[in-house]
Amino acid sequence: MTHVGIVGAGAGAAAAAFVIDSTVPDADVTVLEKSGGLCGRAATRRHDDLTYDYGANYLKSDDDRVVELITETLDDEGLVDVTDPVYTFEADGAVSPGRDADDHKWSYRRGLTQIAKRLFGRTDATVHRRTRVETVRRVDGAGGAGGGADEANGDDRWELDDADGETHGPFDALLLNPPAPQTAELLRTAEWDDPLRETLVEAVGSVEYGSVWTAVLHYPFSLDVPYYALVNTDKEHAVGWISREECKAGHVPDGETLLVVQANGAWSAAHYDDDPARNVDALAAHAADIIGDDRLADPAWTDHQGWRYALPEGGVDRGPVDSARDVGLYLLGDWVAGEGRLHAAIANGLDAGERVAYRI
Ligand SMILES: Cc1cc2nc3c(=O)[nH]c(=O)nc-3n(C[C@H](O)[C@H](O)[C@H](O)COP(=O)(O)OP(=O)(O)OC[C@H]3O[C@@H](n4cnc5c(N)ncnc54)[C@H](O)[C@@H]3O)c2cc1C
């Protein structure tokens, strides 16, 4: 039996696990995820009757394979298409109708995390949550430290140690899904004596990320505006994005409002470690100003989240990433796709899953 290890349970990893499991049903897939949830930055929370996507806000229909996966392969019950338009605003806060693209903007009644839940749910993969991987190790067939690509032999495999000191593996193929800085750290500390490791650390470690600070604001009244969301097009405003979760069926009771306000990169970096209550107040005041409704400065209930590694600012040098496959090491996620988008992460996971399935 072939053993496959996956670090991280983001949407990319879920897509890869789904392909491996359906193509090679007797492969044994183990997933180690540091958080308590699935789907990584496509994150959903619930509070009383509220459901909200506070990381990625929607999945776009920009990739044909992903569209087929979501609308045909997976159960589309509870899939929500947000049809209200996205308007734009500029540095001075002036709002105007945007160009309305024909793309679908999907979530689920139960939130975007359904993507990973449904994908993993169709597999026999064992998913360990609250399991942070701290050490990656290359071992040879005899259990010692393994060699490099030029001396790779069929017996070399991968092991993982988690933060509780437990060892997982050995795995014939290892998939790493964390954002590039976290993957680079795992590779930097890996017990793997191979020049390729250093080349990979350099390539992966040079992918820059922008941070995003998110405020979630709830109000016991509805808003009479014609848009689902507002996006800042000149990137000069402290706020980059405001969306209304009530435009997603099943997320917000009638007569209420739930805003997700994403600060822009510069504001998020400058205020990342500030008092969260002050950040929420500041973003609520901005939302009131942009939407033009003073009541929005005083939400009834709030939530917040800082995303240090929110969005990759570019892609990784593919050379070392491609070479790593020769030793059964697969890197995957939005930063490998070169686009900080959910559909790109899923498409990249499908690719990685196909490559692993082909190899085994
Ligand atoms: C605020 C915000 C808004 C966004 N808005 C949109 C949007 O509207 N539309 C869109 O298409 N995209 C959006 N995105 C981008 C989208 O969320 C990502 O592109 C996509 O979710 C990335 O998926 P992934 O599988 O590559 O990685 P991730 O989702 O980052 O998954 C990686 C997983 O690895 C885990 N992990 C990390 N280190 C370890 C470790 N040592 N051990 C075990 N597990 C580990 C993490 O906990 C995580 O679950 C947004 C992102 C953010 C942060």
The ligand as a Gaussian input file, in Angstrom:
#p B3LYP/6-31G(d) Opt

LIG

0 1
 C       -8.879000      37.855000       4.239000
 C       -8.841000      37.030000       2.997000
 C       -9.774000      37.271000       1.976000
 C       -9.758000      36.492000       0.823000
 N      -10.741000      36.675000      -0.115000
 C      -10.806000      35.815000      -1.162000
 C      -11.941000      35.818000      -2.008000
 O      -12.932000      36.537000      -1.764000
 N      -11.950000      34.988000      -3.090000
 C      -10.912000      34.137000      -3.347000
 O      -10.948000      33.412000      -4.344000
 N       -9.842000      34.057000      -2.499000
 C       -9.785000      34.869000      -1.416000
 N       -8.755000      34.745000      -0.519000
 C       -7.663000      33.795000      -0.810000
 C       -8.062000      32.337000      -0.477000
 O       -8.557000      32.258000       0.838000
 C       -6.818000      31.457000      -0.604000
 O       -6.259000      31.650000      -1.894000
 C       -7.090000      29.971000      -0.445000
 O       -7.993000      29.717000       0.601000
 C       -5.756000      29.276000      -0.203000
 O       -5.946000      27.895000      -0.032000
 P       -4.667000      26.965000       0.169000
 O       -5.139000      25.547000       0.120000
 O       -3.596000      27.351000      -0.789000
 O       -4.038000      27.292000       1.612000
 P       -4.616000      27.592000       3.060000
 O       -6.061000      27.872000       3.012000
 O       -3.726000      28.624000       3.661000
 O       -4.414000      26.192000       3.832000
 C       -3.188000      25.841000       4.424000
 C       -3.466000      25.036000       5.684000
 O       -2.228000      24.629000       6.255000
 C       -2.354000      24.668000       7.662000
 N       -1.005000      24.687000       8.248000
 C       -0.073000      25.678000       8.190000
 N        1.055000      25.309000       8.825000
 C        0.834000      24.046000       9.296000
 C        1.631000      23.118000      10.037000
 N        2.901000      23.395000      10.421000
 N        1.080000      21.910000      10.363000
 C       -0.194000      21.590000       9.997000
 N       -0.992000      22.449000       9.290000
 C       -0.464000      23.647000       8.940000
 C       -3.163000      25.933000       7.908000
 O       -3.769000      25.935000       9.205000
 C       -4.186000      25.856000       6.761000
 O       -5.374000      25.179000       7.148000
 C       -8.764000      35.483000       0.661000
 C       -7.829000      35.249000       1.688000
 C       -7.890000      36.000000       2.844000
 C       -6.935000      35.696000       3.969000

